[in-house]
Amino acid sequence: MARLPRKNDAASIRARQEALGLDGTVAAGDMEPYVRAAESVTGVVAIPVSVAQLQVSLGEYELSEDGDVVEAGRADEHLTVPLAHTEGGLTASVQRGAKAIAQSGGCRTYVLADRITRASCFVCRSTEDALTLARWVESQVPAMREFLRQADLPELSTYAVLREAKTHVVGPMCHVLWRFTTGDAVGANMMTRNAYALNMAYVLPQSPVRVERTVLEANMGGDKKPSFEYFQQGHGKTVIAETLLSEEAIERVLRTTLHDLEELAWAGTHGAVASGMQSVAFTPASAVAAVFAATGQDLGMVGTSSMAHGVEQRIGDEGLHVSIRFPGIEVGSVGGGTTLPHARAWLELMGCAGPGKVYRLAQLVAATALALEISASAAMATAGSENFFRAHFERGGTR
């Protein structure tokens, strides 16, 4: 096979299209908006985008000087969320859950924390040296933060602020989880650059022990892989969405009963325990992926961003309290794919484009997933899970 040109100039793009026999739908249109988003750009793919309407109480959040997320206000809103997918029944299910939520008074969302991490590793000659290094690293965090702020290094990002360093020693290895905040961007590139600078320009020259090998990312966190560390400590925006479903909404909109939903939660939770499932939820990844695809988020982060912990509890005669906790929704309202024209338009529709909007976006992802969880769970809770079967039979096709 002849080697394809690698550049992203117009001539190279056209040469790739011609060599691969691409024309029409996938190769039509101006490629210029996409040449900075990926290498060897050759065409585009179109995914249908549907919309769902939500009623949600959104918090307005700010980051304190110490890196804590602080609620500065709250507003009830009726808004529209874009869902890019090809999964029959998904949008209808989100909308049904949203209707049940609205008829129960809406849902509320909360941002609890904000951290993005890079898990480096320093391999020493012995466990004793690794322990010495771990204690030293933890003591140096304020000085490291100042180093990142003042160092005249072109690769550094001033937006990625070091907040903590969590160490874990195993054998001669000192794993270090560098924990950053990165403003309105997801921050993976920012904190990677800053972590590399910490490793090579701060730790290695000043380490109290000899370091045999340094690894920038050694999986103590996970990085695009679900992990207990992320499930417990977070990686991105930690968000909770909750609602109190009335029995009337459960019966009239969701076509099931409060008791049946409780029984499903009991069986599903024990099934999750038996399987060793990292998350305890129904199907949050579908909602997370659909919003991510529409708004230019990193699709590689769906696996970690969709880790969730759903909880249901009967509240006397008031109804069923339903909540879902996402330890790390990895989203950005600036940078990366959010700068592409279609993604920008959908972000603007949600009021989530540009600086100061990332916490709003994270909350809307969680609220959308809550609506889907409620509807899909209700379908599964019916006798024999008939409604769940029929939804897939009628909307998913008979292939």
Secondary structure as GFF3:
##gff-version 3
##sequence-region A 1 399
A	DSSP	alpha_helix	10	19	.	.	.	ID=ss1
A	DSSP	three_ten_helix	32	34	.	.	.	ID=ss2
A	DSSP	beta_strand	49	63	.	.	.	ID=ss3
A	DSSP	beta_strand	69	84	.	.	.	ID=ss4
A	DSSP	alpha_helix	90	103	.	.	.	ID=ss5
A	DSSP	beta_strand	107	124	.	.	.	ID=ss6
A	DSSP	alpha_helix	127	139	.	.	.	ID=ss7
A	DSSP	alpha_helix	141	150	.	.	.	ID=ss8
A	DSSP	beta_strand	161	170	.	.	.	ID=ss9
A	DSSP	beta_strand	173	181	.	.	.	ID=ss10
A	DSSP	alpha_helix	188	197	.	.	.	ID=ss11
A	DSSP	pi_helix	198	203	.	.	.	ID=ss12
A	DSSP	alpha_helix	204	206	.	.	.	ID=ss13
A	DSSP	beta_strand	211	215	.	.	.	ID=ss14
A	DSSP	alpha_helix	228	233	.	.	.	ID=ss15
A	DSSP	beta_strand	236	245	.	.	.	ID=ss16
A	DSSP	alpha_helix	247	252	.	.	.	ID=ss17
A	DSSP	alpha_helix	258	275	.	.	.	ID=ss18
A	DSSP	alpha_helix	284	295	.	.	.	ID=ss19
A	DSSP	three_ten_helix	299	301	.	.	.	ID=ss20
A	DSSP	alpha_helix	302	305	.	.	.	ID=ss21
A	DSSP	beta_strand	309	315	.	.	.	ID=ss22
A	DSSP	beta_strand	319	329	.	.	.	ID=ss23
A	DSSP	three_ten_helix	336	339	.	.	.	ID=ss24
A	DSSP	alpha_helix	341	350	.	.	.	ID=ss25
A	DSSP	alpha_helix	358	381	.	.	.	ID=ss26
A	DSSP	three_ten_helix	383	385	.	.	.	ID=ss27
A	DSSP	alpha_helix	386	395	.	.	.	ID=ss28
###
